[in-house]
């Protein structure tokens, strides 16, 4: 299948999907633990780490799970409904958090989980929408998000290629917003050997949109760095002030120094990937002229004398002028010199 052209777009003042850059989303999620000052400190950490955006989550337990939904194995002890209710972000915090993020130069993102959440975030005028993996098939929510025509970052955990096609088709029909896909393994933490990162180029080829990684592994650099090497131009990672905090999402989140390592690493990898075109790089220019090989005399050669392996060799040029390309060496042996040549003379066509 031929690779489709990937269209980039902007969120705030930052370009998403451009080769050589990575849009890093620091996912604060629910790690505010119901404390506004803790939420602001999380924003400060995202800034200090060098992220592009900070993201929270806007949900209400009554619109996320039935009360009788029961427990999930990775959050034992309470029903998932009660867990979600304890993690709700107070809506009155949103303007304050957005201002705090923007003063730090960060894009403020917040994931909605229902259509009412989109309405609230539209009043806040967020610059883009992140749709969680669990909402990949929530077509009413996707329709509402698409109608804003703001950029959409769509996670794909738990989804099939059919699910992704239907989600993208829904977005296109109802507003056609600029869209990026996030490869995601919805496990907390996700095992590194089940990350299946080679799906990133598959998404590029199949859908022709920017692709990123929403990573839930414990390691701060392995999966994000490998994803960028495979073409990811967005990376999202949960982080916390400390994994010793008691909320359910702290244990698999990065601590501040690890988040900073992640950002530095993925930016270095993106910078190292280059354009894909083989060209002489600026740092190579000196040695291109100094250490490439050409054909030189290694002793004086008189007019009419034959060239032999004893009087011509393939050598690096140093500061001498370039001679004939080594591809001509075999053809030169046995030819006669047209003029006297000193030792260390670069051979030229006029010398034959």
Secondary structure as UniProt FT lines:
FT   STRAND          9..11
FT   TURN            12..13
FT   STRAND          14..16
FT   TURN            19..20
FT   STRAND          23..29
FT   TURN            30..34
FT   HELIX           36..49
FT   STRAND          53..58
FT   HELIX           61..63
FT   TURN            67..68
FT   TURN            73..74
FT   TURN            76..77
FT   HELIX           80..86
FT   HELIX           91..93
FT   HELIX           94..103
FT   TURN            104..105
FT   STRAND          107..112
FT   HELIX           115..124
FT   STRAND          128..131
FT   HELIX           133..135
FT   TURN            136..137
FT   HELIX           139..147
FT   TURN            148..149
FT   STRAND          151..155
FT   TURN            157..158
FT   HELIX           161..173
FT   TURN            174..175
FT   STRAND          179..184
FT   HELIX           192..194
FT   TURN            197..198
FT   HELIX           199..207
FT   STRAND          209..215
FT   HELIX           222..229
FT   TURN            230..231
FT   STRAND          234..239
FT   TURN            243..244
FT   TURN            248..249
FT   TURN            251..252
FT   HELIX           256..273
FT   HELIX           282..284
FT   HELIX           285..291
FT   STRAND          293..297
FT   TURN            303..304
FT   TURN            309..311
FT   STRAND          312..316
FT   TURN            318..319
FT   HELIX           326..328
FT   HELIX           329..332
FT   TURN            333..334
FT   TURN            343..344
FT   HELIX           349..351
//
